[in-house]
Each structure stands twice: as structure tokens, then as C-alpha cells.
Amino acid sequence: MNEQLEDFEKRQEEKILQAFKERDWSEIKSADSWVIFKVMSEFVEGFEKLSKIGPCVSIFGSARTPRENKFYLMAEEIAAKLVRHGYGVITGGGPGIMEAGNKGAHSQNGKSVGLNIVLPFEQFNNIYIDQDKLITFDYFFVRKVMFTKYAQGFVVLPGGFGTLDELFEALTLIQTNKIGKFPIVLVGREYWQGLIDWIKNTMLDQHKNVNAEDLFLFSLVDEPSEAVKVIDDFYSKYLLSPNF
């Protein structure tokens, strides 16, 4: 454990030193200009491809989930059901829960979108993504825009920091009225209940950092059919079907 910690700290120190490496003004200006054009190109590609996909649901979850894990199988079933109900599926394009989502959509000949991200480890695109709907990003913030802009709902299975980031991004955008109140479904009571209790007891009751109605921004379910029903019920209230 100590060796792992020392190795981690060494790698972080190298990153910090690199970040503070002296550069002259022309180097900084040149690098920043390149970043601007790279960000623009990622937005343009994302908007062009995703504007044509139609109603979809974004599925979030860990890249580390093995194929025999029950949540992998649940993600696959949820995606298949969503496609049969008329939705396409958007995932982060990688392994684990993301692969399961794309696999379920692919099995039903539905739209299977993958928003891949370039990482130094663990991320590679899975084989179940429609090739014309695979986009690879360098920047997380551009990728997150695509997740939220082109989704009519969000299904969140167990995951790590990245999954929490995507979950709270969607919650924040809905809470602040930046996007519509699309359904957010947390799958797996055993996994999410502790977080929900903390939000209620600590964030709300003790510190008043959220409002009571914010707890209604998401639903908690245990079964794939329940997850899909939340999304179907939401749109049936507005007499909308997945071809809206």
C-alpha cells in the first residue's frame, strides 16, 4: 500500500511540475489558440452527428463493471427495453456499464451512440456502438454537454467519480432550469441509498444547501422494468411518444 501511495504521489508531482513549467508568452498563446480550435471542432462534430439521432436516453455507470455483474446485465436489459419502447441509447462508449448499454441497444437494432473519451487508462470504445454514432472527445466538458443536450432521460447505474460527475451535472442543470426536468433514474437501491440519505440528512436537513423539492429530481428503482416505466410515465403525462 505504501509503495502504491509513493508511486501515486510521484506521478502527481511530475504532473504538477509539468503544469508549472516555464513557458514564454508566444508558447502560451500558441497552445491556447490550438485548444480553442480543438474545443470548437469537438462541439461541431458532436452537434452535427447527434442532432440527427432522435430521442435517446443516456446511460451512465462504471467502466470497471465486469460482464457477469448483475448491474451489467441490468444495464443491458434496460437498454434493450428502451429501444423496444422507441428510444435510442447514449453511453460513454467504453467498457463496463457503457458496453452493456450499447450492447442492449445493438441487440434490438436500436440507435447505439458512444461518446468516448481519451484517457491514459481503462477507456476504449466497445464494439456495440453504431460506427456513424461514435465520437471521441479529448475534453470532458464537451462530452458532458453532448450527454445532456441530446438526451430525453438519464439512467444511472453504480459507478465511480465519473458517474457521480455525470449524475450531478444533470441534476444541477435541471435544478437551475438550464435544461428541462427530464427523468433521472438511479438503479440499485443498495448502492445509492447511502448517498440519498446523506443528501437528505446532511445537505438538506442540517445545512439547507438544497431545497426539499430537489429530492424529487430523481427516482430510485431496483428493476430494469421500473427504470423504463419511470421514463415512459414521464412522457405519457405530456402525451409524447419517442418520436416527439
C-alpha positions as a Markdown table, in Angstrom:
| # | Residue | x | y | z |
|---|---|---|---|---|
| 1 | Met | 0.0 | 0.0 | 0.0 |
| 2 | Asn | 2.8 | 2.4 | 0.9 |
| 3 | Glu | 4.5 | 1.7 | -2.5 |
| 4 | Gln | 1.3 | 2.4 | -4.3 |
| 5 | Leu | 1.0 | 5.7 | -2.4 |
| 6 | Glu | 4.6 | 6.7 | -3.2 |
| 7 | Asp | 4.1 | 5.9 | -6.8 |
| 8 | Phe | 0.9 | 7.9 | -7.0 |
| 9 | Glu | 2.5 | 10.9 | -5.3 |
| 10 | Lys | 5.5 | 10.7 | -7.6 |
| 11 | Arg | 3.2 | 10.7 | -10.7 |
| 12 | Gln | 1.2 | 13.6 | -9.3 |
| 13 | Glu | 4.4 | 15.6 | -8.5 |
| 14 | Glu | 5.5 | 15.1 | -12.1 |
| 15 | Lys | 2.2 | 16.4 | -13.4 |
| 16 | Ile | 2.4 | 19.5 | -11.1 |
| 17 | Leu | 5.9 | 20.3 | -12.1 |
| 18 | Gln | 4.9 | 20.0 | -15.8 |
| 19 | Ala | 2.0 | 22.3 | -15.2 |
| 20 | Phe | 4.2 | 25.0 | -13.7 |
| 21 | Lys | 7.0 | 24.6 | -16.3 |
| 22 | Glu | 8.1 | 28.0 | -17.5 |
| 23 | Arg | 6.8 | 29.0 | -20.9 |
| 24 | Asp | 7.2 | 32.2 | -22.7 |
| 25 | Trp | 4.2 | 34.3 | -23.9 |
| 26 | Ser | 4.3 | 33.0 | -27.5 |
| 27 | Glu | 4.2 | 29.4 | -26.3 |
| 28 | Ile | 1.3 | 30.1 | -24.1 |
| 29 | Lys | -0.6 | 32.0 | -26.8 |
| 30 | Ser | 0.1 | 29.3 | -29.4 |
| 31 | Ala | -1.1 | 26.5 | -27.1 |
| 32 | Asp | -4.2 | 28.3 | -26.0 |
| 33 | Ser | -5.2 | 29.1 | -29.7 |
| 34 | Trp | -4.9 | 25.4 | -30.5 |
| 35 | Val | -7.1 | 24.4 | -27.6 |
| 36 | Ile | -9.8 | 26.9 | -28.7 |
| 37 | Phe | -9.9 | 25.3 | -32.2 |
| 38 | Lys | -9.8 | 21.8 | -30.8 |
| 39 | Val | -12.8 | 22.5 | -28.5 |
| 40 | Met | -14.7 | 24.1 | -31.3 |
| 41 | Ser | -14.1 | 21.1 | -33.6 |
| 42 | Glu | -15.4 | 18.7 | -30.9 |
| 43 | Phe | -18.5 | 20.8 | -30.4 |
| 44 | Val | -19.1 | 21.0 | -34.2 |
| 45 | Glu | -18.7 | 17.2 | -34.7 |
| 46 | Gly | -20.9 | 16.4 | -31.7 |
| 47 | Phe | -23.7 | 18.8 | -32.8 |
| 48 | Glu | -23.6 | 17.6 | -36.4 |
| 49 | Lys | -23.8 | 13.9 | -35.5 |
| 50 | Leu | -26.1 | 14.0 | -32.5 |
| 51 | Ser | -28.7 | 16.4 | -33.9 |
| 52 | Lys | -29.8 | 13.6 | -36.2 |
| 53 | Ile | -30.2 | 10.7 | -33.7 |
| 54 | Gly | -33.7 | 11.4 | -32.4 |
| 55 | Pro | -35.0 | 10.7 | -28.8 |
| 56 | Cys | -32.4 | 9.0 | -26.7 |
| 57 | Val | -31.7 | 8.1 | -23.1 |
| 58 | Ser | -28.2 | 8.5 | -21.6 |
| 59 | Ile | -27.0 | 5.5 | -19.5 |
| 60 | Phe | -24.2 | 6.2 | -17.0 |
| 61 | Gly | -22.2 | 3.8 | -15.0 |
| 62 | Ser | -18.8 | 2.4 | -14.2 |
| 63 | Ala | -16.3 | 1.3 | -16.8 |
| 64 | Arg | -15.0 | -1.2 | -14.4 |
| 65 | Thr | -18.1 | -3.3 | -14.0 |
| 66 | Pro | -17.5 | -6.9 | -15.2 |
| 67 | Arg | -19.8 | -8.6 | -17.6 |
| 68 | Glu | -21.0 | -11.1 | -15.1 |
| 69 | Asn | -22.0 | -8.4 | -12.6 |
| 70 | Lys | -25.7 | -8.0 | -12.1 |
| 71 | Phe | -25.6 | -4.3 | -12.8 |
| 72 | Tyr | -24.0 | -5.0 | -16.2 |
| 73 | Leu | -26.9 | -7.4 | -17.0 |
| 74 | Met | -29.4 | -4.9 | -15.8 |
| 75 | Ala | -27.9 | -2.1 | -17.9 |
| 76 | Glu | -28.1 | -4.4 | -20.9 |
| 77 | Glu | -31.8 | -5.2 | -20.2 |
| 78 | Ile | -32.7 | -1.6 | -19.6 |
| 79 | Ala | -31.1 | -0.5 | -22.9 |
| 80 | Ala | -32.9 | -3.3 | -24.8 |
| 81 | Lys | -36.3 | -2.3 | -23.3 |
| 82 | Leu | -35.7 | 1.4 | -24.1 |
| 83 | Val | -35.1 | 0.6 | -27.7 |
| 84 | Arg | -38.2 | -1.6 | -27.8 |
| 85 | His | -40.1 | 1.4 | -26.4 |
| 86 | Gly | -38.7 | 3.7 | -29.2 |
| 87 | Tyr | -35.7 | 5.3 | -27.7 |
| 88 | Gly | -32.0 | 5.2 | -28.7 |
| 89 | Val | -29.3 | 4.8 | -26.1 |
| 90 | Ile | -26.3 | 7.1 | -25.4 |
| 91 | Thr | -23.4 | 5.9 | -23.3 |
| 92 | Gly | -19.8 | 7.0 | -22.7 |
| 93 | Gly | -18.7 | 4.4 | -25.3 |
| 94 | Gly | -16.3 | 2.4 | -23.1 |
| 95 | Pro | -16.4 | -0.9 | -21.3 |
| 96 | Gly | -18.4 | -2.0 | -18.3 |
| 97 | Ile | -21.9 | -0.4 | -17.9 |
| 98 | Met | -21.3 | 1.6 | -21.0 |
| 99 | Glu | -20.7 | -1.5 | -23.0 |
| 100 | Ala | -23.8 | -3.1 | -21.5 |
| 101 | Gly | -25.9 | -0.2 | -22.6 |
| 102 | Asn | -24.6 | -0.2 | -26.1 |
| 103 | Lys | -24.9 | -4.0 | -26.3 |
| 104 | Gly | -28.6 | -3.9 | -25.2 |
| 105 | Ala | -29.4 | -1.3 | -27.8 |
| 106 | His | -27.5 | -3.1 | -30.5 |
| 107 | Ser | -29.3 | -6.4 | -29.8 |
| 108 | Gln | -32.6 | -4.7 | -30.6 |
| 109 | Asn | -31.3 | -2.9 | -33.7 |
| 110 | Gly | -31.7 | 0.4 | -32.0 |
| 111 | Lys | -29.6 | 3.5 | -32.2 |
| 112 | Ser | -26.5 | 2.9 | -30.1 |
| 113 | Val | -24.4 | 6.1 | -29.5 |
| 114 | Gly | -21.0 | 6.1 | -27.9 |
| 115 | Leu | -19.3 | 9.3 | -26.6 |
| 116 | Asn | -15.8 | 8.1 | -26.0 |
| 117 | Ile | -13.1 | 10.0 | -24.1 |
| 118 | Val | -9.4 | 9.8 | -24.4 |
| 119 | Leu | -7.9 | 8.6 | -21.1 |
| 120 | Pro | -4.5 | 7.3 | -20.1 |
| 121 | Phe | -6.1 | 4.1 | -18.8 |
| 122 | Glu | -9.3 | 1.9 | -18.9 |
| 123 | Gln | -11.2 | 3.7 | -21.7 |
| 124 | Phe | -11.6 | 2.2 | -25.1 |
| 125 | Asn | -14.7 | 2.2 | -27.3 |
| 126 | Asn | -16.8 | -1.0 | -27.2 |
| 127 | Ile | -17.9 | -2.9 | -30.3 |
| 128 | Tyr | -21.6 | -2.4 | -29.9 |
| 129 | Ile | -21.7 | 1.3 | -31.0 |
| 130 | Asp | -23.0 | 2.3 | -34.4 |
| 131 | Gln | -19.9 | 3.3 | -36.3 |
| 132 | Asp | -21.6 | 6.5 | -37.5 |
| 133 | Lys | -22.5 | 7.4 | -34.0 |
| 134 | Leu | -19.1 | 7.0 | -32.3 |
| 135 | Ile | -17.5 | 10.3 | -31.3 |
| 136 | Thr | -14.2 | 10.5 | -29.4 |
| 137 | Phe | -13.5 | 13.5 | -27.2 |
| 138 | Asp | -10.4 | 15.0 | -25.5 |
| 139 | Tyr | -12.4 | 17.3 | -23.2 |
| 140 | Phe | -14.8 | 16.0 | -20.5 |
| 141 | Phe | -16.8 | 19.2 | -20.5 |
| 142 | Val | -17.6 | 19.0 | -24.2 |
| 143 | Arg | -18.6 | 15.4 | -23.8 |
| 144 | Lys | -20.9 | 16.2 | -20.9 |
| 145 | Val | -22.7 | 18.8 | -23.0 |
| 146 | Met | -23.5 | 16.1 | -25.5 |
| 147 | Phe | -24.8 | 13.7 | -22.8 |
| 148 | Thr | -27.3 | 16.3 | -21.6 |
| 149 | Lys | -28.2 | 18.2 | -24.7 |
| 150 | Tyr | -29.3 | 15.2 | -26.7 |
| 151 | Ala | -30.9 | 13.0 | -24.0 |
| 152 | Gln | -34.5 | 12.8 | -23.1 |
| 153 | Gly | -33.7 | 11.0 | -19.8 |
| 154 | Phe | -30.9 | 9.6 | -17.7 |
| 155 | Val | -30.4 | 6.2 | -16.2 |
| 156 | Val | -27.6 | 6.0 | -13.7 |
| 157 | Leu | -26.2 | 2.7 | -12.6 |
| 158 | Pro | -23.4 | 2.2 | -10.0 |
| 159 | Gly | -20.2 | 3.9 | -10.8 |
| 160 | Gly | -17.3 | 6.0 | -9.6 |
| 161 | Phe | -16.3 | 9.6 | -9.7 |
| 162 | Gly | -17.1 | 9.9 | -13.4 |
| 163 | Thr | -20.6 | 8.6 | -12.9 |
| 164 | Leu | -21.2 | 10.9 | -10.0 |
| 165 | Asp | -19.9 | 13.8 | -12.1 |
| 166 | Glu | -22.4 | 13.0 | -14.8 |
| 167 | Leu | -25.2 | 12.5 | -12.3 |
| 168 | Phe | -24.7 | 15.8 | -10.5 |
| 169 | Glu | -24.2 | 17.6 | -13.8 |
| 170 | Ala | -27.7 | 16.5 | -14.9 |
| 171 | Leu | -29.2 | 17.3 | -11.5 |
| 172 | Thr | -27.6 | 20.8 | -11.4 |
| 173 | Leu | -28.7 | 21.7 | -14.9 |
| 174 | Ile | -32.3 | 20.7 | -14.1 |
| 175 | Gln | -32.2 | 22.3 | -10.7 |
| 176 | Thr | -31.1 | 25.6 | -12.2 |
| 177 | Asn | -33.6 | 25.4 | -15.2 |
| 178 | Lys | -30.8 | 25.2 | -17.8 |
| 179 | Ile | -32.4 | 22.1 | -19.2 |
| 180 | Gly | -35.9 | 20.6 | -18.9 |
| 181 | Lys | -36.9 | 18.4 | -16.0 |
| 182 | Phe | -36.1 | 15.2 | -17.8 |
| 183 | Pro | -36.3 | 12.0 | -15.7 |
| 184 | Ile | -33.2 | 10.9 | -13.8 |
| 185 | Val | -33.4 | 7.3 | -12.7 |
| 186 | Leu | -30.9 | 5.8 | -10.2 |
| 187 | Val | -30.8 | 2.0 | -10.4 |
| 188 | Gly | -29.7 | -0.1 | -7.4 |
| 189 | Arg | -31.1 | 0.9 | -4.0 |
| 190 | Glu | -28.3 | -0.8 | -2.2 |
| 191 | Tyr | -25.8 | 1.4 | -4.0 |
| 192 | Trp | -27.5 | 4.8 | -4.0 |
| 193 | Gln | -29.4 | 4.8 | -0.7 |
| 194 | Gly | -26.5 | 6.0 | 1.4 |
| 195 | Leu | -25.9 | 8.9 | -0.9 |
| 196 | Ile | -29.5 | 9.8 | -0.9 |
| 197 | Asp | -29.6 | 9.7 | 2.9 |
| 198 | Trp | -26.6 | 12.0 | 3.0 |
| 199 | Ile | -28.3 | 14.5 | 0.7 |
| 200 | Lys | -31.4 | 14.5 | 2.7 |
| 201 | Asn | -30.0 | 14.4 | 6.3 |
| 202 | Thr | -26.8 | 16.4 | 5.8 |
| 203 | Met | -27.2 | 18.7 | 2.7 |
| 204 | Leu | -30.9 | 19.4 | 3.3 |
| 205 | Asp | -31.8 | 19.0 | 7.0 |
| 206 | Gln | -28.6 | 20.1 | 8.6 |
| 207 | His | -27.1 | 22.6 | 6.2 |
| 208 | Lys | -30.1 | 23.7 | 4.0 |
| 209 | Asn | -27.8 | 23.5 | 0.9 |
| 210 | Val | -30.6 | 22.1 | -1.3 |
| 211 | Asn | -34.4 | 22.6 | -1.2 |
| 212 | Ala | -36.8 | 19.8 | -0.3 |
| 213 | Glu | -38.2 | 19.7 | -3.8 |
| 214 | Asp | -34.7 | 18.9 | -5.2 |
| 215 | Leu | -35.2 | 15.4 | -3.8 |
| 216 | Phe | -37.9 | 14.9 | -6.4 |
| 217 | Leu | -35.5 | 15.5 | -9.3 |
| 218 | Phe | -34.6 | 11.8 | -9.4 |
| 219 | Ser | -36.2 | 8.4 | -8.9 |
| 220 | Leu | -34.7 | 5.3 | -7.2 |
| 221 | Val | -35.5 | 1.8 | -8.6 |
| 222 | Asp | -34.3 | -1.7 | -8.4 |
| 223 | Glu | -35.6 | -3.4 | -11.5 |
| 224 | Pro | -35.0 | -2.7 | -15.3 |
| 225 | Ser | -38.7 | -2.6 | -16.0 |
| 226 | Glu | -39.1 | 0.1 | -13.2 |
| 227 | Ala | -36.4 | 2.2 | -14.8 |
| 228 | Val | -38.1 | 2.2 | -18.2 |
| 229 | Lys | -41.5 | 2.8 | -16.7 |
| 230 | Val | -40.3 | 6.0 | -15.0 |
| 231 | Ile | -39.3 | 7.4 | -18.4 |
| 232 | Asp | -42.4 | 6.1 | -20.2 |
| 233 | Asp | -44.7 | 7.5 | -17.4 |
| 234 | Phe | -43.0 | 10.9 | -17.6 |
| 235 | Tyr | -43.6 | 11.4 | -21.3 |
| 236 | Ser | -47.1 | 9.9 | -21.2 |
| 237 | Lys | -48.1 | 12.8 | -19.0 |
| 238 | Tyr | -47.3 | 15.1 | -21.9 |
| 239 | Leu | -48.9 | 12.8 | -24.5 |
| 240 | Leu | -45.5 | 12.4 | -26.0 |
| 241 | Ser | -44.1 | 9.3 | -27.6 |
| 242 | Pro | -40.4 | 8.6 | -28.5 |
| 243 | Asn | -40.9 | 10.2 | -32.0 |
| 244 | Phe | -41.6 | 13.6 | -30.5 |
